[in-house]
Amino acid sequence: MDNALEDNNLEEGQVNDNVGQDEATQQQESNDWESQAKYFQSEKDKLHAENQKLKQYEQIGQMLESRPDIVHTISGMVQGGQPTQPERVELSKDEFDPWEA
């Protein structure tokens, strides 16, 4: 088996066109390409749908970025506490001085 010419009974100078070629392999490669294209198109479609779903929350995100006080209040509520209101300082009539206000 050292000499390919001896195995196939070919004479020198003859060409063997089917060396390394197989019709089944070509058909499988064609199917592989099509299945890969379908897979990647499906993944692209999924990402596009997810992106469209997230776009509806874009305005909420922008609003939260511009209002850190709301973010602080919401994070406090998520951590299990009640929303904290700033404590009001009440003064009696004798303690109030309009010149200091």
N, C-alpha and C positions, 0 to 999 in steps of 0.2 A: 504494500500500500504506500510505498514511498513515492511512487510515480503516478500522477493523476492520469497520464496518457495511457498507462497500462490498464488501469481500472475501468476506464470508459471505452477502451478500444478505439481511441482517437489517434489519428496520425498527427504528426507535427504540422502546424499551420492551420489545422481545422479549429473553428471557433465553436465553443459550447455556449449558446446563448442563455441557457437556463441555469447557469452556475449561480448559486446563492439566491435564486428567484423562486418564489412559490406563490401560486395564485391565492391560496388560502391565506397566506400572510398578508398579501396586498389587500384582500377583502377585510381582514381583521383590522388592519391599520386604518382603512377607510371608516369602519364602524367605530373604532376607538376615537378617531378625530371627531366624528359626528357626536358621539356620546360626550366627549369632553366639551365640545362647543355648547351642547344643550345644558350640561352641568354648569358651566360658567355663566351662561345667559340666565339660568335659573337663580344663581347666586346674586347676579347683578340686579335682577328683578326684585329679589327679597330685600336687598339693601336699599333699593329705590323706594319700596313701599315703607320700610322702616323710617327712612329719611323724611318721607312725606308725613308720616304719623308724628314725628318729632317736631316738624315745622309748626304744627298748631300750638305748641308750647313755647315758641320763640318769644312771643310778646310777654308772656308771664316771666320768662327768664330775664328779659330786659328790664321789666318793672322791678323785679327783685334786686337786680344789680344796682338800680338807681335808688332803692329804698332800703338801706341796711337796717333801719329800725324795725321794719316788718320782718326781715330775716331773723333778727334777734328775738322778736316776740314768738315767731313760729318755732324756732329752735328750742326756746324755753318750754313751749307747749309740748313738743315732741319728747322732750326729756322727762315728761311726766308731771311737771309742775303746772300750777295754774298760771294764767297770764298775769304777769306782775304789772300793776299800775303804779306809776310814780306816787309815792306817798305825799299826800297833801298836808301842808303845814297849816294848822289852824291857829290863829292868834285871837286873843280876846281883844275887846275894844281898847283896853288900857295898854296892851302891848303893841298895838299898831301905831306906827308913826308914819304919816304920809310923806314926810320929808325924807325918810330913809328908804322908802320904796322906790 
